[in-house]
């Protein structure tokens, strides 16, 4: 580093000179910052970075959301590039291929025919409904697969809401009554985990008691504990053709401005018998994931929701982001924030990338 500025046409500052030099020289006359602790030493090679990495995401952390419908063909979801409503054959193929890549858990979301939708959402607990038949198909061919079910009335409601409606009000207790029927019927079909996403008060306790009373003490509850009234759900509602028929969902889903409220919900869900707690959406709510992780000993799940997925897809299509890199970084951020489980539409693709990179 000596003499590097000798031929400049202008004068330059020498950090090693003067009575109080910013930088000194070592015994070999090299430039030396007198810094004993150098965090970069733990980043100097891929081997060392791998050795000291704090958070590692594997396909075993994923739950793969699958949209299903009654048609004999797949229907692409325009607002979610790369995602489709699956027919039975395609659903089974997707499950089989994902299992081979190490993704072991799947959550089913149905697109229900409008003719079957009612205010009481009775189709939600029809044992011959699309979800129930799909559970049985998956468990029969792939008994090792973990099947998660959505416990909520909105796909089956002619009101487009997560509960029974009367005079423009979502009725909490009547809705919980219907949710208990839905959860028990899903358990009878073979569901391993039921996931109430409705955000009605007291539903975890009621569902736990309903399952236990019918002998399903081993069926787990993954509670949507902190589900926010978010603007990030639009593409998902396109996928299910289930937009609110009136108003919004702010009287039961949480206010995006509130953080402490999530701790109230988490304490209640844990007390009522939840086995796992979920935060939805994911990336804009990393602070909530961390709060729940610090406050609870239960496993924490993060839902990388449709709007987050579609934003990444749009940026990738524009050539603004490198898809693989940004997706794997995003999933790692969930893990770093405290998520043990990640629901993501990228589950299969991310598992494939991880396999190609030899990450597991």
Residue, then its C-alpha position, 0 to 999 in steps of 0.5 A: x500500500x506504500x506509494x499507491x498515490x504517488x502519481x496522482x495529479x491531486x493530493x490525497x489524505x494518508x490515514x496512516x500519518x499524523x499524530x492520531x492516525x486512523x490506520x496504523x502499520x503492522x510489523x511488515x509495514x502493511x496497513x493495519x486496523x488495530x481490531x482484535x475482534x474481526x467478525x469477517x473471520x467467520x465469513x471467510x469461506x463457504x465451509x466456515x459460513x456453513x459451520x457457524x450458520x445459526x438457522x437452517x431451513x429444510x423441506x421438513x419445515x414446510x407445509x405446502x398449501x394445495x388448492x383443489x377443485x372438482x374439475x378433471x383438469x387444472x386451472x391456473x390461478x392468474x394472480x398466483x403465477x405457477x399455482x393452479x387449482x388441482x384436479x385429483x390426479x394432479x393433487x396426488x402427483x404433486x403430493x408424491x413428488x413433494x414427498x420425494x423432495x422431503x416436503x412431508x406436510x400439505x394443507x388443502x384449500x378447496x374451491x367450492x361450487x357456488x351451488x353448495x354454498x350457504x350461510x351455515x356452510x353445511x358443506x364444510x362437514x360433508x363427509x363426501x365433500x372435496x376436502x374429505x375425499x382428498x384426505x382419504x385419497x392422500x392418506x390411502x396412497x401416502x400414509x406418511x404424508x401429514x395432511x393439514x386441513x383448514x377449519x373455516x367456513x368462508x370457502x363454503x359460505x355464500x356470504x364470503x365470510x369466515x362465519x355465519x352471518x346475521x344482519x351483517x354481523x358474524x355470529x361468533x358462537x354459532x360459527x364455533x358450533x359449525x367449526x366443531x362439526x367441520x373439524x370432527x368430520x375432517x378428523x374422521x376422514x384422516x386429517x393429522x392436523x386441523x388448522x382453525x383460521x376463522x379467528x372466532x373467540x373460543x374456537x380452539x377450546x371448543x374444537x379441542x373438546x369436540x375432537x377429544x370427545x370423539x376419540x381424536x386426542x391425537x389430532x393436532x391443532x395448528x391455530x391461526x393465532x395472529x391472523x391479521x386483517x391484511x391486504x396481502x390475501x387477495x390472490x388467495x381469495x381469487x384462488x378460492x373464488x371466496x371474496x367477502x360478500x360485503x364489508x371486510x373481516x376487520x371485526x374478527x381478524x386482527x388490526x395490522x397496527x397491533x402487536x400486543x394483541x397477538x400475545x393475548x391470542x397466543x396465551x388464550x390459544x395455548x390455554x385452550x389446547x392449541x399444539x402450534x401457533x401461526x402468524x399470518x401474513x409472514x414477512x411483514x409480521x416478522x416482529x410478531x413471529x419473534x414476539x410469539x416465539x419469545x412468549x410461548x414454548x409452542x412451535x410457531x408457524x409462519x404463513x408466507x401468504x399469496x400476496x407475498x408470493x405474487x409480489x416475488x413472482x411479479x418482480x422475478x418476471x420483470x427481471x428485478x430479482x433472482x427468484x431462487x436467491x430471494x426465495x431462499x433468503x425469505x424462507x431463512x428470514x422466517x426461521x431466523x425470526x423464530x418460525x419452526x414451520x413455514x407454509x409456503x407456495x414455494x415449498x416444492x420448488x424450494x425443496x428442489x433448489x435445496x436438493x440441487x445445492x446439496x443443502x440437505 
